[in-house]
Every structure is written in C-alpha cells, then in structure tokens.
Amino acid sequence: MTYKLTIDPKPAYLHAIASGRNSRENVERYVEDIVRACKARNCYKVLIEERLEGPRLGALEVFDIMSEGSYRFRGKFEAIAYVDVNRQGDLMKFAENVASNRGFPFAVFSTVVEAEKWLLDEKRGGAAPQAAADADRPRR
C-alpha cells in the first residue's frame, strides 16, 4: 500500500484526504477505505481531496473506475465532492460525466472551498454543479 488516507469528520460530511503514489490500485483501495469510514460513521456525504502524485491515470482507467464505482455504490452515497489538487486537464470532468450518466452523485471541483459549499447546499439535491446552477435559473 503506497497511499495514506486521512478521514476528518465534519458535522455534515466526511473530508477524506488521499496522498501517496497515483495508481489505479491506490484509487480503488482508498475508495474502499472511504466506504468503510462512511459505514462506520453512518455518514454518506464525502469530500475527497486527492493528493496523489505521479503520472495521471488514463481515460480508460478513469472510465472503468467510475463505471464500476457508480454501479457498486449507487444509492449508498448522498453526495461525493472530488478535488484533485494535482490534476492536469479535464479528465476528471469526464469522470463526472460518467458518474452523472449512471445516476451517481459525484461532482468535481477546483478547490476544497467550492466542494464544501456544494456539499452543504441543501438545494443541491444530489445534482452535479451545472445541473444545480440550471435549476436556479428562471424558466420561460
């Protein structure tokens, strides 16, 4: 195991910070650890702050992880806000789209502050950031 996961319980959600080497195995392992932490605390809103270092995963790996995770954990989470502090490009927006297409409440943010605001927004109702913004617009 070449990663470290720190769980910081907040009043309304769990803040999980993953650090270490970036690999598919580490991502899958830290997700399993987060699921266990959620069950233990009966808290299903999570802010994942990923601080993994090294080459980014490829699009196929991200697709596989999100597809499998969306299937396995659908209905178990109220909301997952994700921040990758070492991100490069828009690959995680692709991951958000994969999750959204499967009805999984996963949204990507640039900062922890933005992610926390989304998690705490009662109007959100599990919607991704763009869908939540669209819901606030007046209809014609």
Residue, then its C-alpha position, 0 to 999 in steps of 0.5 A: m500500500t503506497y497511499k495514506l488516507t486521512i478521514d476528518p469528520k465534519p458535522a455534515y460530511l466526511h473530508a477524506i484526504a488521499s496522498g501517496r503514489n497515483s495508481r489505479e490500485n491506490v484509487e480503488r483501495y482508498v475508495e474502499d477505505i472511504v466506504r468503510a469510514c462512511k459505514a462506520r460513521n453512518c455518514y454518506k456525504v464525502l469530500i475527497e481531496e486527492r493528493l496523489e502524485g505521479p503520472r495521471l491515470g488514463a481515460l480508460e482507467v478513469f472510465d472503468i473506475m467510475s463505471e464500476g464505482s457508480y454501479r457498486f455504490r449507487g444509492k449508498f452515497e448522498a453526495i461525493a465532492y472530488v478535488d484533485v489538487n494535482r490534476q492536469g486537464d479535464l479528465m476528471k470532468f469526464a469522470e463526472n460525466v460518467a458518474s452523472n450518466r449512471g445516476f451517481p452523485f459525484a461532482v468535481f471541483s477546483t478547490v476544497v472551498e467550492a466542494e464544501k459549499w456544494l456539499l452543504d447546499e441543501k438545494r443541491g439535491g444530489a445534482a452535479p454543479q451545472a445541473a444545480a446552477d440550471a435549476d436556479r435559473p428562471r424558466r420561460 
